[in-house]
Amino acid sequence: MRILSMSPTELSYPSTLRLWTMRMLAGYPLSDATSDPRWKITDYSEVIGKGDAALRAASYRLLTWQVHRHAHVGVNTRTRARGNPDGDSSHLHNTRKSTVGDTIGCTGEDTIIAAEKESLDTAGRETLGTTATYTMQPRVGDVIVLRFGLTSNPCRILHLEKSTTRTVLVYGTLSGHIERGEEAFIIERQEDGSVTGRCLAFSQHAWWLAKAGAPIARWVQKRETRLYVDGMRPRTAPHQTYRGGHKL
């Protein structure tokens, strides 16, 4: 199992809340960390498949940003310069576009190698979809810019976990994001073999326009969360939605 986390600077929300999504996954309420009523929690999950092949295919979709593309969110990735892990912005000179459908020549941790796809059985490879290509794998410490509509929203990847039973990706907002807060993407195989996709976030509106149109902004946020989870689904998997532990 690979678990990578970092202690970043520049986050646009309090450092005391850094990686609190991981604590929420463990059952701790956000109220243990803050009493500020402005924080809104978004938590949505669906059963997206069954078995190891579905877990691997869904994880592949998440780590190649296909989940975000499904939600109409573009992703640009900015690398950290070698030897500069502290998170200051002076090193953000190398911007790597990570658009699904493009094959980008990278090495090492930047590439999801062909062997990962070849490790799937035939059914697993089919669930990846016909347009899947190898794009850059997220790295802890990377700054990503999420492009939604006319907005560009920088985040830093805080946590990446890959095991035989689950994949977790967490990023936190940086200055310039229309929201402030943190979001976790979780793909997990349950004891009965079912695979669940989940998005868990806490946030506040940071952009004046989002604040002015808070009900609409909140509706868009919830819609995007559902699209993220649907984007985790291997393309041949049946659609089953669960909310609060109940099938809809």
C-alpha positions in Angstrom: 0.0 0.0 0.0 1.3 3.5 -0.9 0.2 6.4 1.3 1.8 9.8 0.7 0.9 13.1 2.5 2.6 16.4 2.9 2.4 19.5 5.0 1.9 22.3 2.4 1.9 26.0 2.8 -0.3 28.5 0.9 -3.6 26.8 1.6 -6.5 29.2 1.5 -8.2 27.7 4.5 -7.0 27.3 8.1 -4.0 24.9 8.6 -5.9 23.3 11.5 -8.3 21.9 8.9 -5.6 20.4 6.7 -6.5 16.8 5.8 -9.6 16.9 7.9 -11.4 15.1 5.2 -9.3 12.0 6.1 -10.4 12.4 9.7 -14.0 12.7 8.5 -13.6 9.4 6.6 -12.5 7.9 9.9 -15.7 9.1 11.6 -14.7 12.4 13.2 -17.1 15.3 12.6 -15.9 18.6 11.3 -17.3 20.2 14.4 -14.5 18.7 16.3 -12.1 21.1 14.5 -14.2 24.2 14.0 -17.5 25.8 15.2 -17.7 28.1 12.2 -21.2 27.6 10.7 -20.1 28.8 7.3 -18.4 25.5 6.5 -20.6 23.4 4.3 -20.1 19.6 4.0 -20.7 17.8 0.7 -20.8 14.0 0.9 -22.0 11.8 -1.8 -21.5 8.1 -2.7 -22.6 5.5 -5.1 -22.0 1.8 -5.7 -20.1 1.9 -9.0 -19.2 -1.7 -9.6 -18.1 -5.0 -8.1 -14.8 -6.8 -7.8 -11.1 -6.0 -8.1 -11.3 -5.2 -11.8 -13.9 -2.5 -11.1 -11.7 -1.1 -8.3 -8.7 -0.9 -10.6 -10.6 0.6 -13.5 -12.3 3.2 -11.3 -8.9 4.1 -9.7 -7.4 4.5 -13.2 -10.2 6.9 -14.2 -9.5 9.0 -11.1 -5.8 9.1 -11.4 -5.8 10.0 -15.1 -8.3 12.9 -14.4 -11.1 11.2 -16.4 -13.4 11.7 -13.4 -12.9 15.5 -13.7 -13.3 15.5 -17.4 -16.7 13.7 -16.9 -17.7 16.6 -14.7 -16.6 19.1 -17.4 -13.6 20.2 -15.3 -10.3 20.6 -17.1 -7.1 19.9 -15.2 -3.7 21.6 -15.6 -0.9 20.3 -13.5 2.1 22.4 -12.3 5.1 20.5 -11.1 7.3 21.3 -8.1 10.9 22.1 -9.0 13.4 19.5 -7.9 14.8 20.3 -4.5 12.0 22.8 -3.6 9.4 20.9 -1.6 8.3 23.8 0.6 5.4 24.9 -1.5 6.4 28.5 -2.4 5.0 29.8 -5.7 8.4 30.8 -7.2 9.0 27.4 -8.8 5.7 27.2 -10.7 7.4 27.7 -14.1 6.6 24.3 -15.6 3.0 23.8 -16.4 2.0 20.3 -17.6 -1.4 20.0 -19.3 -3.1 16.8 -18.2 -6.0 16.4 -20.6 -7.5 13.0 -21.0 -7.1 11.9 -24.6 -3.6 13.3 -24.9 -0.6 11.1 -24.4 2.2 13.0 -22.6 5.7 11.7 -22.5 6.7 11.5 -18.9 8.8 9.1 -16.8 8.8 7.7 -13.3 5.9 8.7 -11.0 4.5 11.0 -13.7 3.3 8.1 -15.9 0.8 5.3 -15.3 2.7 2.6 -17.1 1.2 0.2 -19.6 1.8 -2.7 -17.1 -0.8 -1.3 -14.8 -3.4 -1.6 -17.6 -2.1 -5.0 -18.6 -2.6 -6.3 -15.1 -6.3 -6.1 -15.5 -8.3 -9.0 -16.9 -10.2 -8.7 -20.1 -13.3 -7.4 -18.4 -11.3 -4.9 -16.5 -9.6 -3.5 -19.6 -12.9 -3.1 -21.3 -14.3 -1.0 -18.4 -11.5 1.5 -18.9 -13.2 2.7 -22.0 -12.0 3.0 -25.5 -10.6 6.5 -25.2 -8.4 5.9 -22.1 -4.8 6.9 -22.6 -1.9 7.2 -20.2 -1.7 10.7 -18.8 0.1 12.1 -15.8 -0.4 10.5 -12.4 -1.0 12.9 -9.5 1.8 13.5 -7.1 1.6 14.7 -3.5 2.7 18.4 -3.6 1.6 19.1 -7.2 -0.4 22.2 -7.8 -3.3 21.6 -10.1 -5.5 24.2 -11.7 -9.1 23.2 -12.2 -10.8 24.9 -15.1 -14.5 25.2 -14.8 -16.4 27.5 -17.1 -14.4 30.8 -17.1 -12.8 30.2 -13.8 -9.3 28.8 -13.0 -9.1 27.3 -9.5 -5.7 26.3 -8.0 -5.4 23.4 -5.6 -2.5 21.5 -4.0 -2.6 17.7 -3.8 -2.2 16.8 -0.1 -2.7 13.1 0.0 -2.5 10.1 -2.3 -3.3 6.5 -1.2 -3.3 3.4 -3.2 -3.9 -0.1 -1.8 -5.6 -3.4 -2.9 -8.9 -2.2 -1.4 -9.0 1.6 -1.9 -7.7 4.6 -3.7 -7.8 8.1 -2.1 -6.9 11.5 -3.6 -7.2 14.7 -1.5 -6.5 18.3 -2.6 -6.9 21.6 -0.8 -7.7 25.0 -2.3 -5.1 27.7 -2.8 -5.5 31.5 -3.1 -7.5 32.3 -6.3 -9.9 29.4 -6.0 -13.6 30.4 -6.1 -14.1 28.2 -3.0 -11.9 27.6 0.1 -11.7 24.1 1.6 -10.7 20.5 0.8 -12.1 17.6 -1.2 -11.4 13.9 -1.0 -12.1 11.3 -3.7 -12.4 7.8 -2.4 -12.8 4.5 -4.3 -13.1 1.5 -2.0 -13.9 -2.2 -2.3 -16.3 -3.3 0.4 -16.3 -6.7 2.2 -19.1 -8.0 -0.1 -17.0 -7.1 -3.2 -19.0 -4.0 -4.2 -17.0 -1.0 -5.1 -18.1 2.4 -3.8 -17.2 5.8 -5.2 -17.4 8.8 -2.9 -16.7 12.5 -2.8 -16.3 14.2 0.6 -15.6 17.9 0.9 -15.9 20.9 3.3 -15.9 24.4 1.8 -16.9 28.0 2.0 -17.5 30.4 -0.9 -14.5 32.6 -1.5 -15.4 34.4 -4.7 -17.7 37.4 -4.3 -20.0 36.2 -7.1 -20.3 32.8 -5.5 -21.2 34.5 -2.2 -23.8 36.7 -3.9 -25.4 33.7 -5.6 -24.9 31.3 -2.8 -27.9 29.0 -3.5 -27.0 28.6 -7.1 -23.3 28.1 -6.3 -24.3 25.4 -3.8 -26.5 23.7 -6.4 -23.7 23.7 -8.9 -21.3 22.3 -6.3 -23.6 19.4 -5.5 -24.2 18.7 -9.1 -20.5 18.5 -9.8 -20.0 16.2 -6.9 -22.5 13.7 -8.3 -20.8 14.0 -11.7 -17.4 13.3 -10.1 -18.8 10.1 -8.6 -20.5 9.0 -11.7 -17.2 9.6 -13.6 -15.5 7.0 -11.3 -17.9 4.4 -12.7 -16.3 1.8 -15.1 -18.2 2.4 -18.3 -19.9 -1.0 -18.3 -21.0 -1.0 -14.7 -24.7 -0.8 -13.8 -25.9 2.4 -12.1 -26.9 2.1 -8.4 -27.0 5.2 -6.3 -26.8 5.2 -2.5 -27.3 8.2 -0.2 -27.0 7.8 3.5 -26.7 4.1 3.2 -30.0 3.7 1.3 -30.4 2.7 -2.3 -32.4 5.2 -4.4 
